[in-house]
Amino acid sequence: MEIPYWYRRVFLLAIPLILSNLTEPLLSMVDTILSGHLPSPAVLGGVAVGGIFFNSIYWSFAFLRMATTGLVAQSHGAGDQDQLMHHFGRALITALLIGVLILALQKPLISVALALLGASPEVHRNALVYCSIRIWSAPAALANYVILGYLLGRQHARTALLVQAVISVVNLILALALVLWWHWGVAGIATATMTAEWTGCILGLALMLAMGARPIHIRYSELVDGGSLRRLFALNRDIFLRTLSLVAAYAWFTRTGARSGNAILAANAVLINFLWIAAYGLDGFANATEALVGEAVGARRVADFRAVLKASSVSAFTVAAAISFLYLVFGRNIIAAFTNQETTRLLAAQFLPWLIVLPLVAVWSFLLDGVFIGATRAQELRDSMLISLAGFLGLAVVLTARFGNHGLWCAMLAFMALRATTLALRLPGIERKSFAMAEDPAEALSPK
């Protein structure tokens, strides 16, 4: 039985992206596993808090990847290669400037962030060591977002997989050497991650050059074109506010867990990796949807847009169900792989049911994010996330006071449901706005 055309396209693009995305959390997973096998729970807590700091910083600038994917995908669909390179050039310059600014402000950034996360003194000391070393890869980490956005927009999923895999392998090998052989502890974990991020950046740029991307194709006058810069600024602003709201939700989640004691903090640090695994896996379909929706919008084909929605929805939900089943059967084994501390294992197992249900709810928020990013409808994304954040904070305060850490995980599940619902309500307007400018209705029809 032949697989329908759009299901094939979604899967051929999504499968390497799923593998690519799954390599990304290996940076924090390797850090968590190694620190989880060191003597003190405060080491695991320190690395977890440090990881939250970098996730918060870098996710705040996730617009670098998202905006690049949407703009490049639309230029790719329209067949405008010159404009495609100018989108990349503007984004890369922005990423490098932000990275340099982070380095210049590193001391107050780290101090304020660790104070807000409210960790114990011992956890704070470990987190400070981790952050002070890893922050030197900030320009590379942000440039990697732009490179990944370019590769996704061009639908070079296998190349994206290669870059992410190299980052993970370098991190793993160096972390094992520095921690297990040379006993650098937290400093070794941070040094390995920093080195891996710079390696990925250099490799990504080299592969782009090998595939035909040339700086000489970029014209300075076009690069600083006022209209293009204003569009990019508006798009980045709305995605930034959307991502900042998402970061705020996760930061509140971590802070609430930390205030419940080191034991809860350590258990949640293990369990949050279940969320990252599901998120990065399901984001493979979201990323494929971004690229294919962007291509459809750029080519003015509304039938392609509808076909992508159908194929990606069925495919993503199937994978979400498989992830939930995996957590149901092997959840305790996965917890045991992250830490050999029996108290942390037993405590994490109490909250495992929330992680089993989470992929089935979160899949729709991830997938709809991809639709709106591909269509570059960032304002709707921003408004949806602001509403969802307000709902999450209210529920987190009420439910945590009544049910403790169970209430906190319940609020996180509701947060995912709110994101999906608010985006779904705005979905009918996306097709109308994205394809309203087609000059000829026949141009919006797919030949497939």
PyMOL commands that set and color helices and strands:
alter all, ss='L'
color gray80, all
select helices_A, chain A and resi 5-23+26-36+41-60+63-78+81-104+106-117+121-153+157-181+186-210+215-217+220-223+226-259+262-299+302-338+342-350+352-374+378-403+405-435+441-444
alter helices_A, ss='H'
color red, helices_A
deselect
rebuild
show_as cartoon
